[in-house]
């Protein structure tokens, strides 16, 4: 048995040489604290990379233990999964580009054999492929633990909905549902929003509503509990068109109240739609072309229910 010792708190002079994972953690923190890549040149920020690398590492220790994986190797993979972004600030192909960097760091620390390094690399290089599902427990672990940490941040789903194709976001939310259930945590409503998403024509049920009735429809609290997204398209004149996954106006949920004291909703001009996310209590404006490209609504002339 060994005597109790004070925690090193990641002071580089106090981290024991044999503590390989702590050494790696200190190395990643050092890279960020002394980086020459400023926030203005990063896709995210130094603060985010510090928080995310730390958060996902801690989450990895829990999820790896839950799944019976090698906790040290799984934790190393989680810690280094964004190492390319840590060093360069870029997310472009960062998973695969990070593999060789992770390998080099493991070799420099020492104590990892070829099999260990291969396991860690699998976590790193596969973690961006959330849309792919495999029997590789470590590759899947890397994807799931990344989702676990990212979606603990309030409003993080907003970012994904704004910058990623909905088909990709659907896989994030599906993984989040699975992991939350695995850990025995109630699944948030927001994770259920894309369960019915189908590329190529998602909100294809249409109901024409006189413009004067939209306000009453949106103020009806009966719809507030719905999680099913919907879209409102309002031409310059005439009636509005409500797009939803289920036929009928009663499938439509309520918009959140206008912010900043606005008296009326900024209904879209001709050619635009307001895509509403009831599970988030938020909306976003899209052009008709963007809605079609995302597979949100069908192109004109396509069959609708």
N, C-alpha and C positions, 0 to 999 in steps of 0.2 A: 504494500500500500504506500501511497505517497502523501506527504503532509499537505495541508491546505496552503494555498498561496493567494496573494492578492491578484485580482484581475488586472490584466495588462492595459485595458482600455485602449488597445490598439496603438499605444506608443511604440514606435518602431524599434526602439532600443530594448523594449521589455517583452516583445513577442518572442516566445521560445522558438528556436529553430525547428524543433520537431512538430510544432503546431502548424501543420501545413495549411489548413483552411484559414486560420486566423492570419497567417502570413499573406495568403492570397487576398483576403479582405483588406488588409492594410495596404497592399499594393494597389488595389483598385481605388481606394480612397485617396492615396497619394497621387495617383494619376490625375484625379479630378481636382484635387486641391492645388496642384501645380501645373494644370493644363495651360497651354497657350492658345487653345481654341475657345474664344469667348462666346458668350450667349448669342451675340449677333451673328455668329457663323455656325450656330448649332440649330438642328431641326427642333430640339427641345430646349433644355437648359442644363447647366451644371448642377443646379439644385435638384432638378428632376432626376438626373442620372444618379446622384448621391442617394436620394430617397428611394428610388426604384430598385437600385442594386441592393440596398440594405433591406428594403421591405421584402423583395422576392427571395432573398437569402434566408430570412427568418421564416417566411411562409414555406420555403422548401424543406426546412427541417421538420416542420409539422406534417406536410403532405407526404414527404418521403417516408417518415415513420409510419404514417397511416397506411401506406401502400406496401410496406415491407421492403423498400428499396435500400440500397446502401446509402445511408444518410450523408456520409462525407462526400461521396462522388456526386450524388444528386445535388447537394448544396453547392459544390464547386461549379457544376454546370449552370445552376441558376445564377450564381454570382457572376459568372463570366459570359452569360448569354448575350449581353449587349456590349461586350468589350470593344467591338469595332466602333460602336457609337460613342462609347466613353472616350476613345482616343481621337476620333475624327469628327465627331459631332453629327455624322450622317447616318441615316437609316437605310440608305440605298443598299440593297442586298447585304444588309449588315450581319445576318445570321451566318451565311456561308463564308463571308469574308472574315468573320470572327473566329471561325474554327481554327485556322492556323495560329492566330494570336493566342487563343486559349491553350493550344498545345505547347507553344513556346513558353508561356508562363508556368505551366505545370512542370515542364522539364527544368526550368530555372530554379523552381522551388525544390524539386527533387522528392523522392519518396513515392512517386507514382510510376507504376510499371506500364507497359504498352497497353495492356487490357484496361487499366484504369483510365488512361488518357483517351482511349477509344470510346469509353462510356461517356466521359465528360463532353467529348466532341459531339457525340450524338445528341446530347441535350442542346448544345449551342447551335449546331448547324440546322437543326430541324424545327427550332422553336417558332419560327415565323409561319410555318405551314399549318396554320390552324384549320385550314379547310381540308387537310388530308388526315385520315384516320388509319392507324396501323396497329400491329401487335407488338411493336417495340415499346416496352414499358418506360424506358428512359426518354425516348423521343416524345412520347405522349406526355410524360411528366413535365418536360420543358415547356410544352405548349400550355398545359393546364396551370402550372404554377405562375406563368407570366400573366395569364388571364386573371388568376386569383388575386394577384397583387394589384394589377392595373384597375380592376373593377371595384376595388375597395375605396378608391378615390371618388368623392362626390363629383358628379357632372362628367366623369370620364367617358360615359357612353356618348355624350354630345360630340366629343372629339372624333370618335369612331364614325358616327353617323355623318359627320361633316366631311371627313377626309377619305373614308374607305367605301368601296362598293358595298351595297347592302347585302349582296351574296356573301361577302367576307364577314361582315358584322354578324350575320346570322350564325356563323360558326363560332364566333367569340361568345355569343349569348348562349348558344347550345352548350358549349363547354362550361360556361359559368353556371348554368343550371345543374349540370352533372356534378361539378365540384361542390357546389353549395349543398346539394342533396347528400353527396358522399360524406361531407363533414357534419351533416345533421343540422344545417342552417336553413331557415325558411327562405325560399327563393323569392327575391324581390319581383314585383310586377314588371319592372322595367326589363327584366331578362326575358320576358315572354312575348315581347312585342313583335318579333319576327318569326314566330312559330309558323305562320301561314304564308310566309314570303315564298313566292315562286317567280324566278326570273322570267322576263318576257311578258309580263302582264299580271300584276299582283292586285292592285286596286281596280279591278275591272267591272265590278258591279256599280252601276250608275243610277242615281236618282236625281231628277231635275226638281229643284226647289225654288219657288218664287223668292227673289232676293229679299223681299220684305219679311219672309218667315225665318231667315237664317238667324237673326238675332235671338228670336225666341227659342229656336232649336238649340243654340249654343249655350243659352243660359239655363237650360233644363238640367238640374242636378241629377236627374235619373240616369244621364249618360256618363256621369263623372267616374263611375266605377269601371268603365270599360277599359280594356288595355289594347284593343284593336286599333291600329292607326287608320287614319282616313285622310282624304285630300279634298280640298274645296277649290274649285275653279270658277272664277267669276268673270265673264266677259265684260267688255266696256258697257254694254247695255244688256238688258234681259235677265233671265234667271241664272242662278248659280247651279253648278253641277257638283254633287257630292259623290266622290268615288270611295267605295269601301269594299272589303272582302266579302261582305254579306249583303244581299239585296235588301233594300228598304232603308228608309231614313232612320228607323229605330235602332239600327246597328251603329249609328254614329255617336261618338262620344263628345263630351263638351270641351271646348277650347278653354285654356286658362284665361283669367280676366286680363284685360289690357294693362300694361305696365306704364309707369311714369305719368299717371293721370290721364292717359288717352281716353277719349270718350267713345271712340269707335275702333273696330278692328281694321287694320290696314289690308283690306281685301285685295288680292292680287289684281293687277291690270290684265288686259287681254293677253293671253299666251302664257300666263303664269299660274301656278297653283300654290296653295298653302298646304304643306304636308304636316299633319298634326300627330304628335306622339302623346296620347293620353297617359301612358305609363310614366312619362317624364313630366307631363304638364307643360309641354313646350311645343313649338312649331318651327318650321323653317320654310323659307320661300325658295321655290324652284321654278325654272322655266319649263315649259312643256317639253322641250327637247331633253332637258336633264331628267325629267320624270320618266320619259320613255327610255332613255339610255340606262337608267338605273333599274329598269324593269318594274317601275312603280305602277304605271298605267299602260294600257295597251295603245298601240298606234291607231290613228283614225282608220276606220274600216275593218278593224279586227273585231271578232265576235266578243260580245260581252254578255254576261248573264242578265 
